[in-house]
């Protein structure tokens, strides 16, 4: 009489099934991750479109884009004392239904960091955060205690092709109204964008970095959209998108997290900040016509820099970016 076979799996059969499942998971996981990133990139694009609408609604009323930053003198790039200071993004708060935050901002105080502005500065707005990045709060150590100052963001203003003070080509003279749509105490009217609104960038992605960072608790201003100071949200085309070359400013060198930096704490005139994102292969960019396009890391740098100026007359091929 033959022995009856058990209805269960043998060990070998079980191992084969587990191996097949593991292979299927390994094959499917990248596709799932890619689908999730695609969804995050779409949301990031929608954020920039909302910011673009806010900029154009502001322009419809004020006949120019909001000032890039208020505080530094266009003639010297330095702060007089005392002098009212305000970052760009405060001006557009009412134009994407954030009137309450706008009204909570105390315009009678000279410094944006005044405690009277804590409510506005510590309010997080999803429209300023790319879902592919992690939202962070800028903090620094004061009297031995780490204090939160303001929320960071993932979108910065086009600040030309060079440095904080000189937005123009290397060797060019400093212009009192800059070369980009935004500068010190200046926001360009649409008529000043003679290169064309579809050929001029308005907002670009940047990464939110940790601050304070590292063993020495270094301050990192990058992504600090509530601070008018240099290399906080002022993005230049000096570096290609997602460049491995370092930013230059008050920041912590963290190349492992796509945030290389040459740290300096001078007056900021020569600071510059590159556009970076966690999207594979490039960054989302808002143009002055309200459109959002994905610029690849491989874009030709002279082309990228030509897109940062508003009126230098560069001829840019439609297939160049």
Buried (B, 14 or more C-beta within 10 A) or exposed (E): EEEEEEEEEEEEEEEEEEEEEEEEEEEEEEEEEEEEBEEBBEBBBEBBBBBBBBBBBBBEEEEBBBBBBBBBEBEEBBBEEEEEBBBBBBBBBBBBEBEEBBEBBBEEBBBBBBEBBBBBBBBEBEBBBBBBBEBBBBBBEEEEEEEEBBBBBBBBBBBBBBBBBBBBBEEBEBBEBBBBBBBBBBBBEBEBBEBEBBBBBBBBBBBBBBBBBEEEEBBBBBBBBBBBBBBBBBBBBBBBBBBEEBBBBBBBBBEEEBBBBEBBEEBBBBBBBBBBBBBEEBBBBBBBBBBBBBBEBEBEBBBBBBBBBBBBEBEBEEEEB
